[in-house]
Amino acid sequence: MKLKTIISLSAIALLLGVFSYWVGQWSYSWLPPQASVESQLVDRLFSTLVAIGTFILFGVAGTMTYSILFHRAGRYDTSDGPPIEGNVTLEIVWTTIPFLIVIYLAYFSYQTYREMNIQAPGHMHQEALVTNVSTGKTTMAMPVTNVEVTAKQWAWIFHYPEKNVTSTELHLPVNQRAHFILRSPDVIHGFFIPAFRVKQDVIPFEDTDFEFTPIKTGKYRIRDSQFSGTYFAAMQADVVVESQEDYQTWLNQAARQPPTPAPNQAVSEYARRQQKEDRAAWKTVPPAPPPVVNYHP
């Protein structure tokens, strides 16, 4: 291969690498705001995948486009191509490079999962690694906020054993590790908060331990990521991340409120549906009774 060709290919690879890195950094803006420690880790992994994928996509597509435009046979050329049987060096290279990329991504993914302290369902988290991606510092944090989560057709119920408070809105103090016990009395549900980049399946009649650390105050949304029946799209709830003082104030106020039935969209829609004669024959699973809680928005 001529020196001029080597220099040209190296320059193209360098430019493509810079472009791919830029796309990887740009990908951070495609996602919701980073509202938890875990979101920083997941976004870093996602950015890396986007950068590598961009390099491969434009590298392969560019090579194919160049070959089609400049190395195609002439319009009236009916001759056979050169009798090439194979190139051992090329085959080794194009096998080794994807292998190394896969190994690197597997290791990077494992490190991300380890830093997030992801463990099997039912495994009680004793301590967790909390990593600030911007500083690179890792500290150990014990679970502070304990919440028991019940997912049922079609409502989220959050129980705070510290004050024996139940709510249909999840409140969490900022910058403190939150430990959850997830339960379901009926079908599989998905505990999913996009802004936190966390998702955990809730298995019926099994306790699943789950943790994350919110780092940004605000109001977010929890959704059911599993198709759990007719009204699963209505199975949403607000997540309020607030200061420790505001959290304690809310918890104390909620503890003084008597439990009352909370509004439930699934129950309301099911009741209206039953009143319509033309739809009375459409069978569906009746929603669970409205949750009785101390606090609801």
N, C-alpha and C positions, 0 to 999 in steps of 0.2 A: 504494500500500500504506500502510495506516495506521501511525502511529508506534508504537502499542501492539503491533501485529502484528510490526513489525520488532524491537522490544525483546524480545518473547517468543521469536521465532525465534533471536535472538542469544544469549539466555540458554540456550535448549535446546542450541544448537550448542556453547556454552562448556562446559556440563555434560557433553555427549557427548565433547568433546575431553579433558576431565579424566579421564573414565571410560576412554576409549580409551588414554590415556597410562598409566593405572594397570594396565590389562590388559597393555599392552606390557611394563611393568616386571615384572609377575607372570610373564610368559612365560619369564623367565630360570630360574625354578624348575621348569619343565617338562623341562629338559634335564639331562644328566649334569653333574657338576662340571667347571668350566673347567680343563683340565689342560695347555693349550698356549696360546701367544700367538695362534695362529689361532682357537682357540675363542672368545676374547674378541671378535675381529673378526666372526666368523660370528654369534655370539649378538647382537651389537649390530645387525647387519643383520636378523636374525630378529625381534628385538624391534620394530624399526621397521615391518617388514611386518605384524606382528600388530597394532600400534597403528593403522596406516592401515586395515587390513582390518576391524578392530573398528568404527572410525568409519563406514566405508562400509556395513557390514552392518547396524548398528543404525540408522543414518540412513535407509537405504532401507526396511528392515523397519518402522521406526517411522512413516515417512511413509505407507506402504501401510496399516498398521494403523489409523492415524488417519483416512485417507480412507475405509476400509471401514466404520468405526464411526460417523463423523459426517457423511459426505458421500455416503451411498448414497441411491438413489432410494427413495421411499416404497413401501409394499407394493402399493398399487393405482395407482402412477404409471406410466402407459404412454406418456407424452409423449416426444418426441424431445429429445435433448440440444441444447445451444446449437451453432450452426453455426460451430465454430472451425476455421479453415483452417491455422493455424500461428502460431508465435511465434518470430520470427527471433532475438530477444535470448536467449530461453530455449535455443534450439538451439545458439547460439554458446557459451553458458555451459556447457551439459552436454557439449559437445564439447571445450572448452578445458580444463576442470578435469581430466578423465581423462588428456588428453594431457600436461598438466604433471606429474601424478602419475607417469605412466609414465616421463617424461624424468628426473624426480628419482630414482626407484628405479633406473633404468638407470645414472645417474651414481654413485649411492651404491654400487651393486653393483660397478661398475668400480673405484671407489676402494678398496673392500674387497679385491677381487682383487689390485689393485696393491700394497697394503700387505702382503698375504700372499705377494707375489712369485711368483704362479702363472705358469708359463711352459709352453710346448709340450713334449710328450714328446720326450726326446732332447736337450733344450737344457741344457747344463751350467750350473748356478747358480754364478756367480762371487761374488756377494755378495747379501745379502738385507736388506730393511727389517724391523727388529724394532720393533714399536710396542707400548708399554704403554698400554692404553686408559685405565687409571685416572689416569695422569699426562699422557697425550697426547704423551709424548716419543718420538721416533723415532731409532734409532741403527742404524749399519751393523754387521753381524756376518758374519764369514766362517764357512763350514761347519767344524765342529770334529769331530763324530763321523761317520765314514764307515761305512756299512753296505751290503753287497750283499744284496739280498733275492731269493730264488728262491721263486716260488709254483708248486707243481705238484700234480697230483691225488694225494692231498689232504693237503698239508703245507706249512708255512712253514719256510724255512731261512734263517737270518741268518748272514752271513759278515762278520767283522771283519778286514779286510786288515791293519790295524795289527799284530795279533798272530797272524794266520792262524788265527783261532778261528771255529768254526761252532757254532751253537746253534739249538734249536727254541724258545727264549724270547728275546724282544727286550729287551735292557738298554740304557738310555740315561741319560747324566748330566743332571741337572736344570739348567735355565737355560743350556743350550748348544745352538747350532744343530745339527741332525742332517741329514745329507745321505744320501739313499738312491739306489741304482741298482736298479730293479725289473726282474726278468726272469721269463719263463715259458717252459718247454719244451713246453707242450702246448696249453692253451686260455686264453681270457681269464679272469683273476681280478680281484678288486677288493680293493685294500689299504685297509681301512676300520677306523679306530679312533674309535668314537663320542665318547669323552671328549676327543679332540683335535679333533673336527669336521673331520677330513681324510679324503679318499677319493680314490684314484687307480686307474684301470684299469691292469692289468698286461697288456700286449699280447704275444702269443707271438712269440718270436724278435726282440724289439725291446728296447733298453735305454731305460728311462724314468727320468729324473732327478726327484727329489721331495725337498722339504724341509719341516721344521717345527721348532718350538722348544718342548720340554716345559718347563713352569714349576711343576709340582706333583708332589712325590714320591708314590709309591704304585704299586699294581698295577692295570693296566687290561687290556682285552681287544681283540685284533685279530681281525677277522672277514673272511671272503670275501663281499663284497657282490654278486658275480656268481654266477649259477647255473652252476657248473662241472662238474656231473655228479652221480652218485648220492649220494656222501658229502660233498657240499660243506658241509652243515651241521656236519660234524665238523672242518672246516678252520678251527680257531681256535687262538690262541696267546696267552700272557700277554705283557704289556708292562710291564716293571719300570723305573720312573723313580726314580733314587737319586742320592745325593750323588756328587760327583766322586771322593771317596776310596773310597766303596763300589763305584763302577763300576770303578775301576782294580783294586781288590782282586779283584772277580769276574773281570775280564778276565785278570788274571795267573793266577788259580787255574784258570780254564778252559783257558788255554794249556798248562798242565802235564798236563791230562787227555788220555789217548789217545782217539782217535775210536772211538765204539761206536754200534751201531744204536739209535735212539731209539724208544720206544713210539709206535705210531701207531694211532689209533682206526679209521681207514678200513681199514687192512690187517687188523686184528683182526676187524672185522665182516665183511669180504669172506671171510676164511678160514672163519669160522663158517658163513657162508651157503653156501659151496661144500660143506660137510660135510652139509648137509641135502638129502636126495634129492628131496624134494618141490619144492625151489626150484632144482634144478640146471639147469633149462631156462631160467631167467630170465637173460637176457644183460645184462651191464653191463661197463663199462670197468674192467679190473683196476687197482687203485691202484698208484702207483709204489712201488718198494721203500722200506722205512723209511729215513729219512735217517740217514746216519752222521755224527755230530756230536761235538764235544768236550764239550758240555754239554746236558743236557736235564733238566727238572724231575722 
